[in-house]
Structure formats: structure tokens, C-alpha cells
Amino acid sequence: MLPGLPRHAAARLIHAHGTAPAVIEAAREQRLADVGVDLPIVAIAAPFAPRARAVAEATLHWAGQPGNHLLTLNDAAYPPQLKEIADPPVLLHVQGNLALLYGKAIGIVGSRTATQQGKANAGNFARALSEAGFTIVSGLALGIDAAAHLGGMAGPGSTVAVVGTGIDVVYPVSNAALDARVREAGCILSEFALGTPARKQNFPIRNRIISGLSRGVLVVEAAEQSGSLITARLANEQGRDVFAIPGSIHSALAKGCHKLIRDGARLVETAHDILEAFGIGNAYCAEAMFDELTHAADVLLTALSYDPVGADELAARLKLDPADTQASLLALELAGVVERLPGGVFQRLKR
């Protein structure tokens, strides 16, 4: 809450002096460590302005509520992989299942204005990786993020949402139901003070936490100037793996992924490709993926004959949501159960 104190400088000061109180004491004694940034020494020496005190009191009250956690950089419960990055948050507000911050995780990000196919890809990759024990980390935005969270919660790995607002702010409002589900079934966290509204500059800041918590980041759909490319760049700088799903050369939302692949990101077509990259591909084989997905799409698979049929026609025949039908068909295609033919029609494969 101190004016003029950059977040990376705060982390460096705590590293240098050990604790936040020690930083304040050093400022009062004019022996503050040199962290390469001009700092407001007077503000650090006397930090308890009315606004800062009010926020601190509100935060402590919030942390006293069931399911809420406040983690400082020196807390033993602070996620160790996040502490490794160059500028870890000095404070984390966490609500939900804290244990999800310590297992193996993968970030899944992409466009807010995603295509139905992109959302289906995100959801199915997330579910498959969650079934393999990975926690899915994303940013609770519309489009790819929302699909990734839903896919993560469909498996035991569940999901972590890193938000760019105060943890008590629901944004976007249209994701309110998803926000509530994540708080209940997964985990949500923020480094921003309570009450912080949605500000454009805060979302790229939070992206370093998405990549910092993850062993790798998968970009599903992204335009050339997408914020998802920032997350991918940060992941690369943090020594994390970067994966990208290719798309049509005619799609604007594939250009960002193609750029990442040209720059060295790993091209992936199935969740199995990601598991293999982490050396655990054999632990979650294609047959296991087939069993899970065909069980979930049993009604659809039963109705799909060996004669080609379009997704919309199939959805109408079964009175299913067209988007859900597309997602299920993609899952079955990835599992090698159905084949996509020219003209956008699908055919069941004989086994």
C-alpha cells in the first residue's frame, strides 16, 4: 500500500532484511539495503497512513473468515515454486483449497474471444490433465480461461484462478457463477489489496503468478498481440515449458500460437503430448483417456453411427447444446473414437 514502492523492490527489500518489520526498522535507521531502485524512505519508515491501516485491518478481518488465507513471502505455506521467480508477490490472498498450490500444475491461457473449437480444446485438455493429476491454473477471464477452469474441476486435479482484482471483487460479472464454483471446488488467489477494481495494467502483472505456479503453460488460442503471449514469455523467462496448439493459417486467433511455435514453443495436439514432455506420458496412456472420455460422452457415442453426420444435426437429434456436442465430439476425436471428415461431419470409427 506504500506509494512509490514498486512490487519488485518490496520483494527485494524483504529478501535483504528478512521480514517486513525489519525493512521498516532499517528505513527508520537510514540503513535500507540498496535494491537498485529509488525508494520513498520516509513513507517506508512511517507506513501507517490511514488508508493503509484501514486496508490492513480489513485484510486481517477477511483472513479470519473460514476458508481464507493470507500468505506472506516468509510464510512456510507460501508456494515454493512461486518463490523461485524474480519478483514473487510479497502477499497472497487465497480462498479455497490451499493444498492445490503445492502439487504439480499447468497454466492454460488464451483468448477472451475464443472460438467454440478453442473453448472445447481448452476444456478437454484441462480435463485430461486434471485426470492425470495436474492442477489447472488460469486467470478466470472469459473464453479460454473459463473453459480451462471448468475442465480442471471435472477431474481430481481441480483448478486455481489467479485474478487481477482484489480477491473480494468478482470480475467479469458474467463469470460470477464460475467464480463461486472455483472458490468452492478449487482455489482463487490475488496479490492485490481487497477492493482493488479491474484495471488494465494489473492483468499482465498477475500473469507472472499463473506461470510461476505452473510447470508449464499451454496457449490454446491467441492473436498476435494477445496478453496470453505475455504469460508465455514470462513462463519462458521463469524456466517453465511453453506449449501451443496450432490452428488454421487463416485464423487470427491462431497467429499468436504459430508465433510461439516458431519461437520454440512445443507444438501439441493432445494432452498426452504434454504429459510426455514432463516424462509421465506412460502414466496416463491413450487408453485411459479413451475410457474417461467415452464414459462422459456415452450418449453421444451411442447415437453416432458409422455414417457421417454433422455436429449440429447430431445435437438437434439428441436435443443437446450444440457447443457441448462440439466439445464432446472433439474429446472423442482426440481419443481416436471418431473421425472428422471434410465438410465438418463426423463418423464413428470401428474398433
Contacts in CASP RR format, 6 or more apart in sequence:
PFRMAT RR
TARGET T0000
AUTHOR 0000-0000-0000
METHOD contacts of the structure
MODEL  1
MLPGLPRHAAARLIHAHGTAPAVIEAAREQRLADVGVDLPIVAIAAPFAP
RARAVAEATLHWAGQPGNHLLTLNDAAYPPQLKEIADPPVLLHVQGNLAL
LYGKAIGIVGSRTATQQGKANAGNFARALSEAGFTIVSGLALGIDAAAHL
GGMAGPGSTVAVVGTGIDVVYPVSNAALDARVREAGCILSEFALGTPARK
QNFPIRNRIISGLSRGVLVVEAAEQSGSLITARLANEQGRDVFAIPGSIH
SALAKGCHKLIRDGARLVETAHDILEAFGIGNAYCAEAMFDELTHAADVL
LTALSYDPVGADELAARLKLDPADTQASLLALELAGVVERLPGGVFQRLK
R
1 47 0 8 1.000
1 49 0 8 1.000
1 51 0 8 1.000
1 52 0 8 1.000
1 55 0 8 1.000
1 56 0 8 1.000
1 193 0 8 1.000
2 10 0 8 1.000
2 40 0 8 1.000
2 43 0 8 1.000
2 44 0 8 1.000
2 47 0 8 1.000
2 52 0 8 1.000
3 40 0 8 1.000
3 43 0 8 1.000
4 39 0 8 1.000
4 40 0 8 1.000
4 43 0 8 1.000
5 39 0 8 1.000
5 40 0 8 1.000
5 43 0 8 1.000
5 44 0 8 1.000
6 37 0 8 1.000
7 87 0 8 1.000
7 89 0 8 1.000
7 90 0 8 1.000
7 191 0 8 1.000
7 205 0 8 1.000
8 37 0 8 1.000
8 86 0 8 1.000
8 87 0 8 1.000
9 35 0 8 1.000
9 36 0 8 1.000
9 37 0 8 1.000
9 39 0 8 1.000
10 90 0 8 1.000
11 73 0 8 1.000
11 87 0 8 1.000
11 88 0 8 1.000
11 89 0 8 1.000
11 90 0 8 1.000
12 33 0 8 1.000
12 35 0 8 1.000
12 36 0 8 1.000
12 37 0 8 1.000
13 23 0 8 1.000
13 32 0 8 1.000
13 33 0 8 1.000
13 35 0 8 1.000
13 39 0 8 1.000
14 20 0 8 1.000
14 23 0 8 1.000
14 73 0 8 1.000
14 74 0 8 1.000
14 90 0 8 1.000
16 23 0 8 1.000
16 33 0 8 1.000
16 35 0 8 1.000
17 23 0 8 1.000
17 26 0 8 1.000
17 33 0 8 1.000
18 74 0 8 1.000
19 74 0 8 1.000
20 72 0 8 1.000
20 90 0 8 1.000
23 32 0 8 1.000
23 44 0 8 1.000
24 44 0 8 1.000
24 45 0 8 1.000
24 47 0 8 1.000
26 32 0 8 1.000
26 33 0 8 1.000
27 41 0 8 1.000
27 44 0 8 1.000
27 45 0 8 1.000
28 45 0 8 1.000
30 41 0 8 1.000
32 39 0 8 1.000
32 41 0 8 1.000
32 44 0 8 1.000
55 193 0 8 1.000
55 194 0 8 1.000
58 194 0 8 1.000
59 70 0 8 1.000
59 93 0 8 1.000
59 193 0 8 1.000
59 194 0 8 1.000
60 70 0 8 1.000
62 68 0 8 1.000
62 70 0 8 1.000
62 93 0 8 1.000
62 167 0 8 1.000
62 168 0 8 1.000
62 194 0 8 1.000
63 69 0 8 1.000
63 70 0 8 1.000
63 93 0 8 1.000
67 95 0 8 1.000
67 96 0 8 1.000
68 93 0 8 1.000
68 94 0 8 1.000
68 95 0 8 1.000
68 96 0 8 1.000
69 77 0 8 1.000
69 92 0 8 1.000
69 93 0 8 1.000
69 94 0 8 1.000
69 95 0 8 1.000
69 96 0 8 1.000
69 98 0 8 1.000
70 91 0 8 1.000
70 92 0 8 1.000
70 93 0 8 1.000
70 94 0 8 1.000
71 77 0 8 1.000
71 78 0 8 1.000
71 79 0 8 1.000
71 91 0 8 1.000
71 92 0 8 1.000
71 94 0 8 1.000
72 78 0 8 1.000
72 90 0 8 1.000
72 91 0 8 1.000
73 83 0 8 1.000
73 88 0 8 1.000
73 89 0 8 1.000
73 90 0 8 1.000
73 91 0 8 1.000
77 98 0 8 1.000
78 88 0 8 1.000
78 92 0 8 1.000
79 92 0 8 1.000
79 101 0 8 1.000
79 102 0 8 1.000
79 213 0 8 1.000
80 102 0 8 1.000
81 212 0 8 1.000
81 213 0 8 1.000
81 214 0 8 1.000
81 215 0 8 1.000
82 88 0 8 1.000
82 89 0 8 1.000
82 101 0 8 1.000
82 209 0 8 1.000
82 212 0 8 1.000
82 213 0 8 1.000
84 212 0 8 1.000
84 238 0 8 1.000
85 208 0 8 1.000
85 212 0 8 1.000
85 238 0 8 1.000
86 237 0 8 1.000
86 238 0 8 1.000
87 208 0 8 1.000
89 191 0 8 1.000
89 209 0 8 1.000
90 191 0 8 1.000
91 191 0 8 1.000
92 189 0 8 1.000
92 190 0 8 1.000
92 191 0 8 1.000
93 166 0 8 1.000
93 167 0 8 1.000
93 189 0 8 1.000
93 190 0 8 1.000
93 191 0 8 1.000
93 192 0 8 1.000
93 194 0 8 1.000
94 101 0 8 1.000
94 167 0 8 1.000
94 187 0 8 1.000
94 188 0 8 1.000
94 189 0 8 1.000
95 167 0 8 1.000
95 183 0 8 1.000
95 187 0 8 1.000
95 188 0 8 1.000
95 189 0 8 1.000
96 183 0 8 1.000
96 184 0 8 1.000
96 186 0 8 1.000
96 187 0 8 1.000
96 188 0 8 1.000
97 158 0 8 1.000
97 185 0 8 1.000
97 186 0 8 1.000
97 187 0 8 1.000
98 187 0 8 1.000
100 135 0 8 1.000
100 157 0 8 1.000
100 158 0 8 1.000
100 159 0 8 1.000
100 160 0 8 1.000
100 186 0 8 1.000
100 187 0 8 1.000
101 160 0 8 1.000
101 187 0 8 1.000
101 189 0 8 1.000
101 213 0 8 1.000
103 135 0 8 1.000
104 133 0 8 1.000
104 134 0 8 1.000
104 135 0 8 1.000
104 215 0 8 1.000
104 278 0 8 1.000
105 134 0 8 1.000
105 135 0 8 1.000
105 136 0 8 1.000
105 137 0 8 1.000
105 160 0 8 1.000
105 213 0 8 1.000
105 214 0 8 1.000
105 215 0 8 1.000
106 129 0 8 1.000
106 134 0 8 1.000
106 135 0 8 1.000
106 136 0 8 1.000
106 137 0 8 1.000
106 214 0 8 1.000
106 215 0 8 1.000
106 216 0 8 1.000
106 217 0 8 1.000
106 218 0 8 1.000
106 274 0 8 1.000
107 136 0 8 1.000
107 137 0 8 1.000
107 138 0 8 1.000
107 148 0 8 1.000
107 210 0 8 1.000
107 211 0 8 1.000
107 213 0 8 1.000
107 214 0 8 1.000
107 216 0 8 1.000
107 217 0 8 1.000
107 218 0 8 1.000
107 231 0 8 1.000
108 122 0 8 1.000
108 125 0 8 1.000
108 126 0 8 1.000
108 129 0 8 1.000
108 136 0 8 1.000
108 137 0 8 1.000
108 138 0 8 1.000
108 144 0 8 1.000
108 145 0 8 1.000
108 148 0 8 1.000
108 217 0 8 1.000
108 218 0 8 1.000
108 220 0 8 1.000
109 138 0 8 1.000
109 139 0 8 1.000
109 144 0 8 1.000
109 145 0 8 1.000
109 148 0 8 1.000
109 207 0 8 1.000
109 210 0 8 1.000
109 217 0 8 1.000
109 218 0 8 1.000
109 219 0 8 1.000
109 220 0 8 1.000
109 222 0 8 1.000
109 228 0 8 1.000
109 231 0 8 1.000
109 232 0 8 1.000
110 122 0 8 1.000
110 143 0 8 1.000
110 144 0 8 1.000
110 145 0 8 1.000
110 219 0 8 1.000
110 220 0 8 1.000
110 221 0 8 1.000
110 222 0 8 1.000
110 226 0 8 1.000
110 228 0 8 1.000
111 143 0 8 1.000
111 144 0 8 1.000
111 220 0 8 1.000
111 221 0 8 1.000
111 222 0 8 1.000
111 223 0 8 1.000
111 226 0 8 1.000
111 228 0 8 1.000
111 253 0 8 1.000
112 141 0 8 1.000
112 142 0 8 1.000
112 143 0 8 1.000
112 144 0 8 1.000
112 145 0 8 1.000
113 142 0 8 1.000
113 143 0 8 1.000
113 253 0 8 1.000
114 122 0 8 1.000
114 143 0 8 1.000
114 144 0 8 1.000
114 147 0 8 1.000
114 220 0 8 1.000
114 221 0 8 1.000
114 253 0 8 1.000
115 221 0 8 1.000
115 251 0 8 1.000
115 253 0 8 1.000
116 323 0 8 1.000
116 326 0 8 1.000
116 327 0 8 1.000
117 326 0 8 1.000
117 330 0 8 1.000
118 144 0 8 1.000
118 147 0 8 1.000
118 220 0 8 1.000
118 221 0 8 1.000
118 253 0 8 1.000
119 143 0 8 1.000
119 144 0 8 1.000
119 146 0 8 1.000
119 147 0 8 1.000
119 323 0 8 1.000
119 327 0 8 1.000
120 147 0 8 1.000
120 323 0 8 1.000
120 326 0 8 1.000
120 327 0 8 1.000
120 330 0 8 1.000
120 331 0 8 1.000
121 220 0 8 1.000
121 221 0 8 1.000
121 245 0 8 1.000
121 330 0 8 1.000
122 143 0 8 1.000
122 144 0 8 1.000
122 147 0 8 1.000
122 148 0 8 1.000
122 151 0 8 1.000
122 220 0 8 1.000
122 221 0 8 1.000
123 147 0 8 1.000
123 148 0 8 1.000
123 150 0 8 1.000
123 151 0 8 1.000
123 152 0 8 1.000
123 154 0 8 1.000
123 327 0 8 1.000
124 151 0 8 1.000
124 271 0 8 1.000
124 293 0 8 1.000
124 327 0 8 1.000
124 330 0 8 1.000
124 331 0 8 1.000
124 334 0 8 1.000
125 148 0 8 1.000
125 218 0 8 1.000
125 220 0 8 1.000
125 245 0 8 1.000
125 271 0 8 1.000
125 274 0 8 1.000
126 136 0 8 1.000
126 147 0 8 1.000
126 148 0 8 1.000
126 149 0 8 1.000
126 150 0 8 1.000
126 151 0 8 1.000
126 152 0 8 1.000
126 154 0 8 1.000
126 159 0 8 1.000
127 151 0 8 1.000
127 152 0 8 1.000
127 154 0 8 1.000
127 155 0 8 1.000
127 292 0 8 1.000
127 331 0 8 1.000
128 270 0 8 1.000
128 271 0 8 1.000
128 272 0 8 1.000
128 284 0 8 1.000
128 289 0 8 1.000
128 292 0 8 1.000
128 293 0 8 1.000
128 334 0 8 1.000
129 136 0 8 1.000
129 152 0 8 1.000
129 271 0 8 1.000
129 274 0 8 1.000
129 275 0 8 1.000
130 136 0 8 1.000
130 151 0 8 1.000
130 152 0 8 1.000
130 153 0 8 1.000
130 154 0 8 1.000
130 155 0 8 1.000
130 156 0 8 1.000
130 157 0 8 1.000
130 158 0 8 1.000
130 159 0 8 1.000
131 155 0 8 1.000
131 156 0 8 1.000
131 157 0 8 1.000
131 284 0 8 1.000
131 288 0 8 1.000
131 289 0 8 1.000
131 292 0 8 1.000
132 271 0 8 1.000
132 275 0 8 1.000
132 280 0 8 1.000
132 283 0 8 1.000
132 284 0 8 1.000
133 156 0 8 1.000
133 157 0 8 1.000
134 157 0 8 1.000
135 152 0 8 1.000
135 157 0 8 1.000
135 158 0 8 1.000
135 159 0 8 1.000
135 160 0 8 1.000
136 148 0 8 1.000
136 149 0 8 1.000
136 151 0 8 1.000
136 152 0 8 1.000
136 157 0 8 1.000
136 158 0 8 1.000
136 159 0 8 1.000
136 160 0 8 1.000
137 159 0 8 1.000
137 160 0 8 1.000
137 161 0 8 1.000
137 162 0 8 1.000
137 210 0 8 1.000
137 213 0 8 1.000
137 214 0 8 1.000
138 144 0 8 1.000
138 145 0 8 1.000
138 148 0 8 1.000
138 149 0 8 1.000
138 159 0 8 1.000
138 160 0 8 1.000
138 161 0 8 1.000
138 162 0 8 1.000
138 210 0 8 1.000
139 145 0 8 1.000
139 149 0 8 1.000
139 161 0 8 1.000
139 162 0 8 1.000
139 163 0 8 1.000
139 164 0 8 1.000
139 206 0 8 1.000
139 210 0 8 1.000
140 146 0 8 1.000
140 149 0 8 1.000
140 161 0 8 1.000
140 162 0 8 1.000
140 163 0 8 1.000
140 171 0 8 1.000
140 175 0 8 1.000
140 178 0 8 1.000
140 179 0 8 1.000
140 182 0 8 1.000
140 188 0 8 1.000
141 172 0 8 1.000
141 175 0 8 1.000
142 172 0 8 1.000
142 174 0 8 1.000
142 175 0 8 1.000
144 220 0 8 1.000
144 221 0 8 1.000
144 228 0 8 1.000
145 161 0 8 1.000
146 175 0 8 1.000
146 178 0 8 1.000
148 159 0 8 1.000
148 220 0 8 1.000
149 159 0 8 1.000
149 161 0 8 1.000
149 178 0 8 1.000
149 181 0 8 1.000
149 182 0 8 1.000
150 178 0 8 1.000
151 159 0 8 1.000
152 158 0 8 1.000
152 159 0 8 1.000
153 159 0 8 1.000
153 181 0 8 1.000
153 182 0 8 1.000
153 185 0 8 1.000
153 186 0 8 1.000
158 185 0 8 1.000
158 186 0 8 1.000
158 187 0 8 1.000
159 182 0 8 1.000
159 185 0 8 1.000
159 186 0 8 1.000
159 187 0 8 1.000
160 186 0 8 1.000
160 187 0 8 1.000
160 188 0 8 1.000
160 189 0 8 1.000
160 213 0 8 1.000
161 179 0 8 1.000
161 182 0 8 1.000
161 186 0 8 1.000
161 187 0 8 1.000
161 188 0 8 1.000
161 189 0 8 1.000
162 188 0 8 1.000
162 189 0 8 1.000
162 190 0 8 1.000
162 206 0 8 1.000
162 209 0 8 1.000
162 210 0 8 1.000
162 213 0 8 1.000
163 169 0 8 1.000
163 171 0 8 1.000
163 188 0 8 1.000
163 189 0 8 1.000
163 190 0 8 1.000
163 192 0 8 1.000
163 206 0 8 1.000
164 171 0 8 1.000
164 190 0 8 1.000
164 192 0 8 1.000
164 196 0 8 1.000
164 198 0 8 1.000
164 202 0 8 1.000
164 203 0 8 1.000
164 205 0 8 1.000
164 206 0 8 1.000
165 171 0 8 1.000
165 190 0 8 1.000
165 192 0 8 1.000
165 195 0 8 1.000
165 196 0 8 1.000
165 197 0 8 1.000
165 198 0 8 1.000
165 202 0 8 1.000
166 190 0 8 1.000
166 192 0 8 1.000
166 193 0 8 1.000
166 194 0 8 1.000
166 195 0 8 1.000
166 196 0 8 1.000
167 188 0 8 1.000
167 189 0 8 1.000
167 190 0 8 1.000
167 192 0 8 1.000
167 194 0 8 1.000
168 194 0 8 1.000
168 195 0 8 1.000
169 195 0 8 1.000
169 196 0 8 1.000
169 197 0 8 1.000
169 198 0 8 1.000
170 176 0 8 1.000
170 179 0 8 1.000
171 197 0 8 1.000
171 198 0 8 1.000
172 198 0 8 1.000
179 188 0 8 1.000
182 188 0 8 1.000
189 209 0 8 1.000
190 196 0 8 1.000
190 206 0 8 1.000
191 205 0 8 1.000
191 206 0 8 1.000
191 209 0 8 1.000
192 202 0 8 1.000
192 206 0 8 1.000
196 202 0 8 1.000
203 227 0 8 1.000
204 227 0 8 1.000
204 230 0 8 1.000
207 227 0 8 1.000
207 230 0 8 1.000
207 231 0 8 1.000
207 234 0 8 1.000
208 234 0 8 1.000
208 238 0 8 1.000
210 217 0 8 1.000
210 231 0 8 1.000
211 217 0 8 1.000
211 231 0 8 1.000
211 232 0 8 1.000
211 234 0 8 1.000
211 235 0 8 1.000
211 238 0 8 1.000
211 240 0 8 1.000
212 234 0 8 1.000
212 235 0 8 1.000
212 238 0 8 1.000
212 240 0 8 1.000
214 235 0 8 1.000
214 240 0 8 1.000
215 240 0 8 1.000
215 241 0 8 1.000
215 278 0 8 1.000
216 235 0 8 1.000
216 240 0 8 1.000
216 241 0 8 1.000
216 242 0 8 1.000
216 243 0 8 1.000
217 231 0 8 1.000
217 232 0 8 1.000
217 235 0 8 1.000
217 240 0 8 1.000
217 241 0 8 1.000
217 242 0 8 1.000
217 243 0 8 1.000
218 243 0 8 1.000
218 244 0 8 1.000
218 245 0 8 1.000
218 268 0 8 1.000
218 274 0 8 1.000
219 228 0 8 1.000
219 229 0 8 1.000
219 231 0 8 1.000
219 232 0 8 1.000
219 242 0 8 1.000
219 243 0 8 1.000
219 244 0 8 1.000
219 245 0 8 1.000
219 256 0 8 1.000
219 257 0 8 1.000
219 260 0 8 1.000
219 265 0 8 1.000
220 245 0 8 1.000
220 257 0 8 1.000
221 245 0 8 1.000
221 253 0 8 1.000
221 254 0 8 1.000
221 257 0 8 1.000
222 228 0 8 1.000
222 229 0 8 1.000
222 253 0 8 1.000
222 255 0 8 1.000
222 256 0 8 1.000
222 257 0 8 1.000
222 260 0 8 1.000
223 252 0 8 1.000
223 253 0 8 1.000
223 255 0 8 1.000
223 256 0 8 1.000
224 252 0 8 1.000
224 255 0 8 1.000
224 256 0 8 1.000
224 259 0 8 1.000
226 256 0 8 1.000
228 256 0 8 1.000
229 256 0 8 1.000
229 259 0 8 1.000
229 260 0 8 1.000
232 242 0 8 1.000
232 244 0 8 1.000
232 260 0 8 1.000
232 265 0 8 1.000
235 241 0 8 1.000
235 242 0 8 1.000
236 242 0 8 1.000
241 266 0 8 1.000
241 277 0 8 1.000
241 278 0 8 1.000
242 260 0 8 1.000
242 264 0 8 1.000
242 265 0 8 1.000
242 266 0 8 1.000
243 265 0 8 1.000
243 266 0 8 1.000
243 267 0 8 1.000
243 268 0 8 1.000
243 273 0 8 1.000
243 274 0 8 1.000
243 277 0 8 1.000
244 256 0 8 1.000
244 257 0 8 1.000
244 258 0 8 1.000
244 260 0 8 1.000
244 261 0 8 1.000
244 265 0 8 1.000
244 266 0 8 1.000
244 267 0 8 1.000
244 268 0 8 1.000
245 257 0 8 1.000
245 267 0 8 1.000
245 268 0 8 1.000
245 269 0 8 1.000
246 254 0 8 1.000
246 257 0 8 1.000
246 258 0 8 1.000
246 261 0 8 1.000
246 267 0 8 1.000
246 269 0 8 1.000
247 254 0 8 1.000
247 257 0 8 1.000
247 258 0 8 1.000
248 254 0 8 1.000
249 258 0 8 1.000
257 265 0 8 1.000
261 267 0 8 1.000
266 273 0 8 1.000
266 277 0 8 1.000
268 274 0 8 1.000
268 277 0 8 1.000
270 286 0 8 1.000
270 289 0 8 1.000
270 334 0 8 1.000
271 284 0 8 1.000
271 289 0 8 1.000
271 334 0 8 1.000
272 281 0 8 1.000
272 284 0 8 1.000
272 285 0 8 1.000
272 286 0 8 1.000
272 289 0 8 1.000
275 281 0 8 1.000
275 283 0 8 1.000
275 284 0 8 1.000
286 335 0 8 1.000
286 336 0 8 1.000
289 334 0 8 1.000
289 335 0 8 1.000
290 335 0 8 1.000
290 336 0 8 1.000
290 337 0 8 1.000
293 331 0 8 1.000
293 332 0 8 1.000
293 334 0 8 1.000
293 335 0 8 1.000
293 337 0 8 1.000
294 301 0 8 1.000
294 332 0 8 1.000
294 335 0 8 1.000
294 337 0 8 1.000
296 328 0 8 1.000
296 331 0 8 1.000
297 328 0 8 1.000
297 329 0 8 1.000
297 331 0 8 1.000
297 332 0 8 1.000
299 318 0 8 1.000
300 314 0 8 1.000
300 318 0 8 1.000
300 320 0 8 1.000
300 325 0 8 1.000
300 328 0 8 1.000
300 329 0 8 1.000
300 332 0 8 1.000
301 332 0 8 1.000
301 337 0 8 1.000
301 338 0 8 1.000
301 348 0 8 1.000
303 314 0 8 1.000
303 317 0 8 1.000
303 318 0 8 1.000
304 314 0 8 1.000
304 332 0 8 1.000
304 338 0 8 1.000
304 346 0 8 1.000
304 347 0 8 1.000
304 348 0 8 1.000
305 348 0 8 1.000
306 347 0 8 1.000
306 348 0 8 1.000
306 350 0 8 1.000
307 347 0 8 1.000
308 341 0 8 1.000
308 345 0 8 1.000
308 346 0 8 1.000
308 347 0 8 1.000
309 345 0 8 1.000
309 346 0 8 1.000
309 347 0 8 1.000
310 344 0 8 1.000
310 345 0 8 1.000
310 346 0 8 1.000
311 322 0 8 1.000
311 325 0 8 1.000
311 326 0 8 1.000
311 329 0 8 1.000
311 344 0 8 1.000
311 346 0 8 1.000
312 322 0 8 1.000
312 325 0 8 1.000
314 320 0 8 1.000
314 325 0 8 1.000
314 329 0 8 1.000
314 346 0 8 1.000
315 321 0 8 1.000
315 322 0 8 1.000
315 324 0 8 1.000
315 325 0 8 1.000
318 325 0 8 1.000
329 338 0 8 1.000
329 340 0 8 1.000
329 346 0 8 1.000
332 338 0 8 1.000
333 339 0 8 1.000
333 340 0 8 1.000
333 346 0 8 1.000
336 349 0 8 1.000
337 348 0 8 1.000
337 349 0 8 1.000
337 351 0 8 1.000
338 346 0 8 1.000
338 347 0 8 1.000
338 348 0 8 1.000
338 349 0 8 1.000
339 346 0 8 1.000
339 347 0 8 1.000
339 349 0 8 1.000
340 346 0 8 1.000
341 347 0 8 1.000
END
